[in-house]
């Protein structure tokens, strides 16, 4: 019944291991994204006419990395596994069991940007604008990692490009929603933000567009993505991902309006 659809191979999530050290596809994808983001950030610093230095880029990426890891884990536990956390608070530290949340990671990065901006005496939104074009790279590579690991797949469908994932106990043809997210949150969002970053913009525009773009793309892809079994839908149709993404759009709009008004006032 499923032979007419794409049969995804059962790929070992571990590429290779040396003793206790295991190199995983998911980790490799994020490493590639981190290296690419560092390269582009250093190039942007070189073009900034002294506004940014490579040393500042290194510090900012370090803060951001900690924000992603800590925020991503705390967000996943609180947003998606709160019952497990209440039953066993130590579950928060059991990172080997997996579980990261983008929205939690985003809050962690925002916190890291705030701390960095205070330390360096930079405007919070200006730092956000510097970071915004870099984030979709890691998002896109992370979604490729999800696809390779056959996780976070989509809802059952009969579209010609449906995929049967080996990790699906029902072996149903499903939307490759990981690739939808890779294309929208990774490729498209990066392309728009990187193009605009080459031009002079009101403060906060890139930060706001990132929040709006990701929020809209995520809410759209959630229409094709299988919800978490233990959460399901809220009000029969709405997923947790959509609930968490809607405030991003609202905050993004507020930031753009704030930045535009700030520019108008500066010209008077």
GUTIMI-595441 format. One record per residue (C-alpha): x, y, z; residue number from 1. Coordinates in pm, 1 decimal, m for minus. Example, Ala and Ser with C-alpha at 12.3 -4.5 7.8 and 13.67 -1.06 7.14 Angstrom:
% residues 2
- 1230.0,m450.0,780.0,1
- 1367.0,m106.0,714.0,2
% end
This chain:
% residues 268
- 0.0,0.0,0.0,1
- 290.7,236.9,74.5,2
- 527.4,123.4,m201.1,3
- 416.6,410.7,m427.5,4
- 556.6,660.8,m176.8,5
- 913.2,745.9,m88.1,6
- 1059.7,494.4,154.2,7
- 1304.3,675.6,380.6,8
- 1610.1,462.5,466.7,9
- 1674.1,373.5,829.1,10
- 1981.4,588.7,892.4,11
- 2176.4,539.9,1214.4,12
- 2163.9,872.7,1402.9,13
- 2528.2,810.3,1500.4,14
- 2767.1,874.6,1210.1,15
- 3058.9,709.2,1386.3,16
- 3190.5,664.6,1737.5,17
- 3532.9,648.9,1894.8,18
- 3506.7,492.2,2237.2,19
- 3248.3,688.7,2437.4,20
- 3257.2,975.0,2185.0,21
- 2973.3,956.0,1930.4,22
- 2930.6,1192.4,1636.3,23
- 2561.8,1228.9,1551.3,24
- 2397.0,1366.8,1239.5,25
- 2190.7,1610.4,1442.4,26
- 2495.5,1752.0,1616.0,27
- 2686.2,1770.3,1286.7,28
- 2408.8,1973.6,1125.3,29
- 2417.1,2225.9,1408.6,30
- 2796.6,2240.7,1393.3,31
- 2777.9,2323.3,1022.0,32
- 2518.5,2590.4,1095.4,33
- 2733.5,2737.6,1373.3,34
- 3045.7,2752.8,1152.3,35
- 2849.2,2915.9,868.1,36
- 2697.4,3169.9,1108.1,37
- 3041.6,3251.7,1249.0,38
- 3181.2,3302.7,899.6,39
- 2901.3,3540.6,798.0,40
- 2914.4,3725.7,1129.9,41
- 3287.8,3787.1,1094.6,42
- 3237.8,3910.8,738.7,43
- 2965.2,4146.2,861.1,44
- 3193.7,4272.1,1138.8,45
- 3467.2,4343.4,883.8,46
- 3220.8,4555.0,682.5,47
- 3083.7,4742.1,985.2,48
- 3346.3,5019.1,978.5,49
- 3445.4,4963.3,1339.5,50
- 3098.7,4910.2,1486.3,51
- 3177.4,4542.7,1538.6,52
- 3498.7,4349.2,1597.6,53
- 3571.3,3981.4,1550.3,54
- 3633.1,3951.8,1922.5,55
- 3282.2,4082.9,1990.1,56
- 3143.2,3835.6,1736.8,57
- 3318.0,3551.4,1918.3,58
- 3176.9,3662.8,2254.6,59
- 2827.1,3710.7,2111.7,60
- 2822.1,3365.9,1951.2,61
- 2941.1,3209.4,2277.0,62
- 2662.6,3381.3,2469.8,63
- 2415.3,3281.0,2201.5,64
- 2530.0,2918.2,2211.2,65
- 2472.3,2902.2,2586.2,66
- 2133.9,3067.7,2540.1,67
- 2027.7,2811.7,2280.1,68
- 2131.4,2512.8,2491.3,69
- 1999.3,2630.4,2826.9,70
- 1686.9,2800.9,2694.1,71
- 1610.7,2520.7,2451.5,72
- 1621.3,2256.9,2723.6,73
- 1428.0,2457.0,2983.3,74
- 1170.1,2556.6,2722.5,75
- 1119.4,2198.0,2607.8,76
- 1066.4,2074.6,2962.4,77
- 827.9,2355.4,3058.9,78
- 634.5,2377.5,2730.5,79
- 618.4,2012.6,2627.6,80
- 705.6,1788.0,2925.8,81
- 586.4,1982.6,3227.5,82
- 414.6,1678.6,3378.6,83
- 740.6,1483.5,3371.9,84
- 920.0,1777.8,3530.4,85
- 663.7,1798.7,3812.9,86
- 695.7,1424.7,3874.6,87
- 1076.5,1432.3,3853.3,88
- 1245.6,1778.0,3865.3,89
- 1577.4,1613.0,3778.3,90
- 1432.4,1538.5,3433.7,91
- 1539.4,1892.6,3344.3,92
- 1902.2,1779.1,3353.6,93
- 1855.2,1448.2,3166.9,94
- 1961.6,1595.9,2834.9,95
- 2077.4,1256.0,2708.3,96
- 1710.5,1163.9,2678.5,97
- 1670.7,1434.4,2414.0,98
- 1435.3,1728.7,2391.3,99
- 1497.8,2088.5,2280.8,100
- 1247.7,2364.4,2209.3,101
- 1304.2,2638.4,1953.2,102
- 1086.7,2883.7,2141.7,103
- 1277.8,2814.9,2463.1,104
- 1605.4,2852.0,2274.2,105
- 1481.3,3183.1,2133.2,106
- 1412.8,3316.0,2482.6,107
- 1759.6,3199.9,2582.2,108
- 1917.5,3383.7,2287.8,109
- 1717.8,3700.1,2363.6,110
- 1850.7,3685.3,2720.2,111
- 2204.4,3636.4,2587.5,112
- 2164.3,3934.8,2351.7,113
- 2040.7,4151.4,2638.6,114
- 2340.5,4057.7,2856.4,115
- 2584.6,4111.4,2569.7,116
- 2430.3,4446.6,2473.9,117
- 2456.9,4572.5,2833.2,118
- 2816.6,4454.4,2857.0,119
- 2925.6,4615.8,2528.7,120
- 2712.1,4928.7,2554.5,121
- 2517.0,4850.7,2237.4,122
- 2147.3,4898.3,2166.2,123
- 1956.1,4576.9,2233.4,124
- 1772.5,4586.4,1898.8,125
- 2092.6,4670.7,1710.1,126
- 2248.7,4350.5,1841.7,127
- 1929.7,4164.6,1753.0,128
- 1950.9,4299.5,1397.6,129
- 2309.0,4174.0,1372.9,130
- 2208.5,3825.9,1493.0,131
- 1877.8,3786.6,1304.8,132
- 2019.2,3694.6,958.9,133
- 2242.4,3429.8,1119.0,134
- 1975.0,3234.0,1304.4,135
- 1795.0,3079.2,1002.0,136
- 2115.6,2897.3,906.9,137
- 2110.0,2695.7,1228.9,138
- 1733.6,2648.7,1202.6,139
- 1761.1,2508.9,850.5,140
- 2044.1,2271.6,937.3,141
- 1857.7,2157.8,1247.7,142
- 1553.0,2066.9,1037.0,143
- 1774.9,1865.2,805.3,144
- 1898.8,1685.2,1114.1,145
- 1538.0,1611.3,1212.5,146
- 1475.2,1468.9,864.5,147
- 1784.3,1247.6,869.2,148
- 1687.3,1122.3,1216.6,149
- 1332.1,1048.7,1093.0,150
- 1179.4,1254.8,1372.0,151
- 916.0,1529.1,1395.8,152
- 753.1,1403.8,1077.3,153
- 428.8,1534.3,933.7,154
- 68.8,1420.6,923.4,155
- m51.5,1134.2,702.3,156
- m109.3,1237.8,341.5,157
- m140.3,1105.0,m12.5,158
- 66.0,1374.4,m188.8,159
- 316.7,1231.0,m441.9,160
- 614.3,1340.2,m231.3,161
- 487.8,1172.9,86.1,162
- 751.1,982.5,282.8,163
- 723.9,664.8,488.5,164
- 958.9,705.1,784.7,165
- 1114.5,396.8,948.1,166
- 1048.2,541.1,1295.3,167
- 673.7,563.4,1230.6,168
- 507.9,263.3,1400.1,169
- 206.9,297.5,1169.8,170
- 422.9,313.0,854.2,171
- 196.4,571.0,694.8,172
- 296.1,805.3,411.5,173
- 347.1,1145.6,571.0,174
- 431.4,1504.3,486.6,175
- 809.9,1559.1,511.9,176
- 734.3,1861.8,728.7,177
- 1098.6,1884.8,835.7,178
- 1185.5,1979.0,476.0,179
- 902.9,2232.5,462.7,180
- 1053.8,2398.5,768.9,181
- 1403.6,2376.4,620.2,182
- 1283.9,2556.3,307.3,183
- 1080.0,2827.5,483.2,184
- 1250.8,2885.1,818.8,185
- 1594.5,2816.6,676.8,186
- 1633.0,2907.8,310.4,187
- 1358.6,3167.6,254.3,188
- 1396.0,3347.0,588.2,189
- 1774.2,3358.0,554.3,190
- 1751.4,3489.9,198.8,191
- 1517.3,3775.1,294.4,192
- 1707.9,3880.4,605.3,193
- 2053.2,3850.0,449.5,194
- 1945.4,4057.4,149.0,195
- 1802.1,4331.4,371.0,196
- 2105.8,4326.1,600.4,197
- 2311.5,4462.0,310.1,198
- 2104.9,4782.2,316.0,199
- 2062.2,5051.1,578.7,200
- 1749.8,4977.4,781.8,201
- 1564.9,5126.7,1080.3,202
- 1678.3,4970.7,1406.7,203
- 1474.9,4662.9,1490.4,204
- 1357.4,4589.9,1134.7,205
- 1560.1,4271.3,1091.9,206
- 1477.2,4153.4,1444.5,207
- 1107.1,4216.6,1388.8,208
- 1104.4,4052.5,1046.0,209
- 1274.4,3744.6,1185.9,210
- 1010.5,3707.5,1457.0,211
- 726.2,3767.3,1212.4,212
- 872.0,3544.4,942.1,213
- 947.2,3252.8,1169.2,214
- 615.8,3284.4,1350.3,215
- 412.3,3280.5,1028.2,216
- 616.2,3000.9,867.9,217
- 599.4,2786.2,1180.6,218
- 224.6,2831.9,1218.9,219
- 181.9,2738.4,852.7,220
- 398.5,2425.5,868.6,221
- 219.5,2315.4,1186.7,222
- m81.2,2251.6,960.4,223
- 118.2,1962.4,810.6,224
- 320.3,1853.4,1113.8,225
- 212.8,1571.4,1345.0,226
- 156.3,1712.3,1696.1,227
- 320.0,1558.1,2001.0,228
- 126.1,1250.4,2112.9,229
- 99.5,1362.5,2475.6,230
- m20.6,1711.9,2378.2,231
- m234.4,1671.0,2069.0,232
- m439.6,1976.2,1973.8,233
- m582.0,2260.2,2177.3,234
- m939.9,2352.3,2089.3,235
- m930.7,2058.3,1841.0,236
- m723.0,2238.7,1575.7,237
- m445.5,2445.4,1734.4,238
- m102.7,2300.1,1814.2,239
- 140.9,2405.5,2083.8,240
- 379.5,2526.8,1812.8,241
- 114.9,2765.1,1680.3,242
- 30.3,2893.6,2027.9,243
- 396.6,2970.1,2098.2,244
- 453.5,3127.4,1755.2,245
- 164.4,3374.1,1756.0,246
- 324.1,3602.0,2020.1,247
- 637.6,3615.1,1801.7,248
- 438.3,3777.3,1520.8,249
- 280.7,4029.9,1758.0,250
- 613.1,4121.2,1921.4,251
- 780.1,4141.5,1578.5,252
- 521.2,4392.3,1457.8,253
- 566.2,4597.3,1775.1,254
- 945.5,4604.9,1729.1,255
- 918.4,4722.6,1367.4,256
- 671.8,4999.5,1462.7,257
- 896.9,5103.5,1752.0,258
- 1205.1,5114.3,1528.2,259
- 1025.8,5312.9,1258.1,260
- 896.2,5569.0,1507.9,261
- 1241.5,5596.2,1660.9,262
- 1387.3,5676.2,1318.2,263
- 1119.7,5937.7,1247.2,264
- 1184.9,6108.5,1581.1,265
- 1559.0,6106.3,1515.4,266
- 1503.5,6295.2,1186.7,267
- 1302.0,6576.6,1348.2,268
% end
